[in-house]
Amino acid sequence: MKKITKEIYLNWYKDMLFWRKFEDKLAAVYIQQKVRGFLHLYNGQEAVLAGALHAMDLTKDKMITAYRNHVQPIGMGVDPKRVMAELFGKVTGTSQGMGGSMHIFSKEFRFYGGHGIVGGQIPLGAGIAFGDKYKGNDAVTLTYFGDGAARQGSLHETFNMAMLWNLPVVFIVENNGYAMGTSVGRTASHEDIWKLGLGYEMPSRPVDGMNPVKVAEAMHEAIEHARKGNGPTFLEMKTYRYRGHSMSDAQHYRTKDEVSEYKKIDPITQVLDVIKDKKYATADEIKAIEKEVKSKVAECEKFAEESPYPDKQQLYDMVYEQEDYPFLKHRL
């Protein structure tokens, strides 16, 4: 695995802080109704992405996830201004304003969504990996889903085929404790989701998803296992979300004390503590990073605000390939 240096820690802090503030801004503009529909935020789970990106080869590896999907494409290389514009429904967005919060996508940076159907991306991730194996590409697909999606039947079908066909895929369940408002303990007779892989003889284990170092180590091992032709791995990232399932979630299912306890192991704070303990940056340098992050978020908001909405004609252009579609009788 690539060595975790001073520069890595500083980049982790900068990236994770930016992801957190980016999503905080989305929450603020959602209340102002500038972002519509659903909005699922990643606050608290940043170490899962930071550690994975450290282990990936971003020139060829791929990623697919569920609808909590705003910061992953940014980590993969997508311009964050375009991500925010997509949430604003603007034509400069990643899907020209047609996808919105749950359907961020970038073929260029090998980020394949953003999926609103719970667990729908699990077989799709295996399919992407199958394509790479079929074509002889030396790439690995990271397939993310939540603890609620782990109860979908498609997971078992996909695990079986992935092992049978020895696919270059890493399955990652981000276990943040709750499927919407239902605790993991209420969804099955056991709480160790990683054990689901054992029935298929798939290498499986739990990981501390609040620590990017632990995530990076586990992801490196799983990715290399797949890249060498040894097939899939299933990792359970034990993490936590500080905000509700979505912006409409009143969070009656948990206490403020529970959230406060988990904030004591905030992944951003953990990284900052290492930076301070090892004197990787002075107080002024840390402030400079925080100022840079604030400015970058403001740039994203300004870009999204000033971008135009799509023209109505785009609705037809993105649905109908045939320009003189014979059944099209009326224009908007």
C-alpha atoms as one frame of an Amber mdcrd trajectory, in Angstrom:
protein
   0.000   0.000   0.000   1.127   3.561  -0.691   2.750   5.014   2.425   0.537
   7.292   4.504   2.701  10.392   4.743   2.367  13.907   6.094   1.051  15.005
   2.690  -1.604  12.283   2.755  -2.842  13.401   6.171  -2.975  17.044   5.077
  -4.847  16.096   1.890  -7.223  13.920   3.911  -7.998  16.818   6.204  -8.486
  19.222   3.309 -10.655  16.786   1.341 -12.811  15.527   4.196 -13.360  19.032
   5.549 -14.361  20.185   2.073 -16.791  17.275   1.665 -18.341  18.076   5.060
 -18.688  21.808   4.355 -19.924  21.141   0.813 -22.758  19.040   2.217 -23.450
  21.523   5.007 -23.962  24.129   2.292 -26.322  21.775   0.449 -28.358  21.395
   3.642 -28.581  25.187   3.955 -29.703  25.770   0.344 -32.142  22.845   0.589
 -33.965  24.708   3.349 -34.084  27.692   0.974 -35.633  25.341  -1.653 -32.776
  25.854  -4.080 -32.247  22.083  -4.028 -35.450  20.082  -4.427 -36.539  16.488
  -3.930 -34.559  14.232  -1.611 -31.190  15.066  -0.082 -29.099  12.399   1.668
 -25.924  13.709   3.314 -22.627  11.940   4.071 -21.599  13.759   7.269 -19.626
  11.371   9.482 -18.833   8.799   6.801 -15.986  10.686   5.088 -13.243   8.280
   6.214 -14.827   5.476   4.172 -14.247   7.474   0.984 -10.880   8.987   1.944
  -9.356   5.610   2.790 -10.743   3.953  -0.339  -9.397   6.659  -2.661  -5.930
   6.168  -1.158  -6.040   2.472  -2.068  -7.567   2.863  -5.545  -5.883   3.399
  -8.890  -7.909   6.391 -10.055  -6.684   5.978 -13.632  -8.737   2.793 -14.100
 -10.692   1.644 -11.032 -14.428   2.325 -10.874 -17.008   3.168  -8.239 -20.767
   2.790  -7.922 -22.941   3.636  -4.923 -26.427   4.476  -3.706 -28.144   7.856
  -3.371 -25.817   9.285  -0.680 -23.537  10.138  -3.554 -22.429  13.766  -3.715
 -18.849  13.644  -2.426 -17.724  10.362  -4.028 -17.565  11.782  -7.580 -15.667
  14.786  -6.228 -13.127  12.399  -4.726 -12.898  10.582  -8.074 -12.038  13.847
  -9.838 -15.349  15.435 -10.871 -15.437  19.247 -10.599 -17.418  19.984  -7.400
 -18.998  23.027  -9.069 -20.684  20.666 -11.546 -21.900  18.427  -8.721 -23.494
  21.351  -6.913 -24.987  22.624 -10.166 -26.592  19.216 -10.698 -28.244  19.432
  -7.298 -29.515  22.896  -8.221 -31.013  21.377 -11.386 -28.824  23.493 -13.652
 -27.681  22.673 -17.176 -23.999  22.863 -16.120 -24.510  19.880 -13.789 -23.047
  16.396 -14.214 -26.259  15.198 -15.882 -27.274  18.587 -17.313 -29.623  19.118
 -14.368 -31.702  16.037 -15.197 -30.403  13.684 -12.491 -30.488  15.738  -9.329
 -29.352  14.696  -5.867 -29.606  10.923  -6.209 -28.183  10.461  -9.699 -24.739
  12.017  -9.964 -22.788  10.314 -12.755 -19.475  10.680 -14.580 -18.297   8.281
 -17.264 -15.110  10.339 -17.640 -14.071   9.733 -14.037 -15.484   6.193 -13.833
 -18.182   7.064 -11.318 -21.314   5.108 -12.258 -23.876   6.626  -9.901 -25.892
   7.500  -7.799 -28.864   5.030  -7.674 -32.229   5.705  -6.079 -33.429   2.082
  -5.999 -32.327   0.532  -2.701 -29.721  -2.126  -3.524 -30.184  -1.631  -7.262
 -26.503  -0.826  -7.715 -25.261  -4.127  -6.217 -25.789  -6.267  -9.360 -24.789
  -3.300 -11.539 -21.408  -3.128  -9.793 -20.846  -6.810 -10.449 -21.861  -6.230
 -14.078 -19.268  -3.473 -14.489 -16.641  -5.811 -13.040 -17.788  -8.570 -15.394
 -17.281  -6.188 -18.310 -13.731  -5.426 -17.208 -12.906  -9.114 -16.845 -14.456
  -9.934 -20.222 -12.448  -7.176 -21.926  -9.238  -7.991 -20.059  -9.068  -4.624
 -18.320  -6.883  -4.465 -15.226  -9.537  -2.617 -13.209 -11.469  -3.181  -9.991
 -14.999  -1.943  -9.243 -15.920  -0.723  -5.763 -19.611  -1.368  -5.125 -21.098
   0.486  -2.139 -24.470   0.058  -0.472 -26.092   0.707   2.893 -27.004  -1.638
   5.728 -30.658  -1.558   4.646 -29.767  -2.614   1.103 -27.834  -5.572   2.534
 -31.241  -7.183   3.190 -32.192  -7.178  -0.494 -32.367 -10.517  -2.264 -30.334
  -9.172  -5.172 -27.286  -9.088  -2.872 -27.338 -12.887  -2.535 -27.780 -13.480
  -6.246 -24.943 -11.078  -6.979 -22.604 -12.551  -4.349 -23.187 -16.021  -5.773
 -22.429 -14.973  -9.363 -19.470 -12.790  -8.377 -17.812 -15.744  -6.655 -18.795
 -18.198  -9.385 -17.322 -15.954 -12.069 -14.394 -14.696  -9.959 -15.195 -11.039
 -10.652 -12.813  -8.136  -9.848 -15.204  -6.380  -7.467 -15.106  -5.194  -3.864
 -18.481  -5.051  -2.128 -18.663  -2.476   0.670 -21.587  -2.057   3.030 -21.514
   1.325   4.775 -23.135   0.310   8.038 -24.107   3.619   9.622 -26.409   1.917
  12.091 -29.772   2.679  10.535 -31.735   1.804   7.417 -33.693   5.048   7.263
 -35.017   4.896  10.841 -34.660   1.154  11.441 -31.654   0.037  13.479 -29.504
  -2.806  12.188 -30.539  -4.916  15.173 -34.165  -4.796  14.061 -33.512  -5.875
  10.453 -32.119  -9.365  11.086 -31.280 -11.907  13.791 -27.620 -10.823  13.730
 -25.769  -7.506  13.481 -22.554  -8.680  11.788 -23.439  -7.887   8.190 -19.996
  -8.923   6.931 -20.857 -12.540   7.762 -23.313 -12.592   4.834 -20.334 -13.113
   2.541 -19.143 -16.222   4.359 -22.009 -18.304   2.974 -20.431 -17.842  -0.459
 -16.891 -18.415   0.817 -16.166 -14.789  -0.024 -13.356 -13.144   1.993 -15.288
 -10.908   4.399 -14.528  -8.793   7.446 -15.529  -5.732   9.470 -13.537  -2.483
   9.281 -13.381   0.640  11.453 -15.067   3.005   9.007 -14.349   6.093  11.121
 -10.582   5.816  10.595  -9.209   6.422   7.071  -6.031   4.476   7.826  -7.971
   1.333   8.745 -10.170   1.795   5.674  -7.150   2.260   3.385  -5.471  -0.891
   4.704  -8.571  -3.054   4.250  -9.368  -1.578   0.836  -5.807  -2.053  -0.412
  -5.889  -5.729   0.516  -9.317  -6.236  -1.111  -8.446  -4.318  -4.293  -5.180
  -6.179  -4.795  -6.946  -9.484  -4.132  -9.363  -8.655  -6.965  -6.731  -7.223
  -9.313  -4.656 -10.410  -9.056  -7.635 -12.411 -10.294  -8.656 -13.852  -6.940
 -12.228 -12.567  -7.026 -14.414 -10.434  -4.761 -14.183  -9.332  -1.127 -16.953
  -8.103   1.166 -16.114  -5.366   3.681 -18.428  -3.990   6.354 -17.464  -0.391
   7.103 -18.656   0.369  10.626 -19.481   4.062  10.359 -22.083   6.601  11.473
 -24.035   9.466   9.945 -24.428  12.632  11.989 -27.421  13.895  10.049 -30.705
  12.149   9.402 -31.325   9.627   6.655 -32.473  12.558   4.517 -33.365  16.178
   5.160 -36.953  15.189   6.009 -35.829  12.796   8.765 -36.907  13.919  12.273
 -34.546  11.293  13.808 -36.914  10.134  16.537 -35.250   6.711  16.506 -32.027
   7.886  18.211 -30.981  10.208  21.016 -28.837  13.328  20.878 -26.526  11.648
  23.376 -25.905   8.805  20.914 -24.960  11.248  18.168 -22.715  13.172  20.575
 -20.865   9.980  21.519 -20.121   9.211  17.884 -18.953  12.779  17.301 -16.116
  12.031  19.719 -14.663   9.782  16.990 -15.399  12.139  14.081 -13.056  11.053
  11.244 -12.124  14.661  10.479 -11.179  15.289  14.109  -9.158  12.055  14.179
  -7.115  13.175  11.174  -6.669  16.687  12.580  -5.460  15.252  15.900  -2.725
  13.290  14.097  -1.708  16.423  12.179  -1.413  18.354  15.434   0.307  15.573
  17.400   2.907  14.985  14.681   3.233  18.731  14.005   2.459  18.249  10.312
   1.027  21.786  10.181   1.045  24.920  12.296  -2.105  26.531  13.649  -1.865
  29.180  10.926  -1.495  26.543   8.200  -4.558  24.710   9.501  -6.512  27.973
   9.460  -5.344  28.569   5.890  -6.733  25.153   4.855 -10.055  25.949   6.514
 -10.197  29.342   4.774  -9.412  27.709   1.414 -12.196  25.154   1.944 -14.706
  27.868   2.804 -13.759  29.819  -0.313 -14.031  26.720  -2.515 -17.541  25.949
  -1.234 -18.566  29.556  -1.919 -17.263  29.218  -5.499 -19.381  26.105  -5.996
 -22.503  27.845  -4.729 -21.853  30.914  -6.912 -21.359  28.729  -9.997 -24.577
  26.810  -9.329 -26.579  29.969  -8.606 -25.420  31.719 -11.774 -25.806  28.724
 -14.109 -28.971  28.573 -16.263 -31.721  26.002 -15.992 -31.996  23.546 -18.924
 -34.094  24.537 -21.895 -37.381  22.626 -22.153 -36.233  21.184 -25.474 -33.610
  19.204 -23.548 -36.383  16.962 -22.201 -36.986  15.696 -25.726 -33.345  15.642
 -26.789 -32.374  13.413 -23.874 -35.278  10.985 -24.322 -35.801  10.695 -28.085
 -32.920   9.867 -30.420 -35.121  10.273 -33.507 -35.648  13.991 -34.071 -38.960
  13.615 -35.904 -40.325  11.155 -33.335 -43.716  10.212 -34.901 -45.707   9.960
 -31.675 -44.655  13.370 -30.372 -47.753  15.561 -30.856 -47.195  18.535 -28.559
 -44.300  20.631 -27.409 -44.107  22.168 -23.966
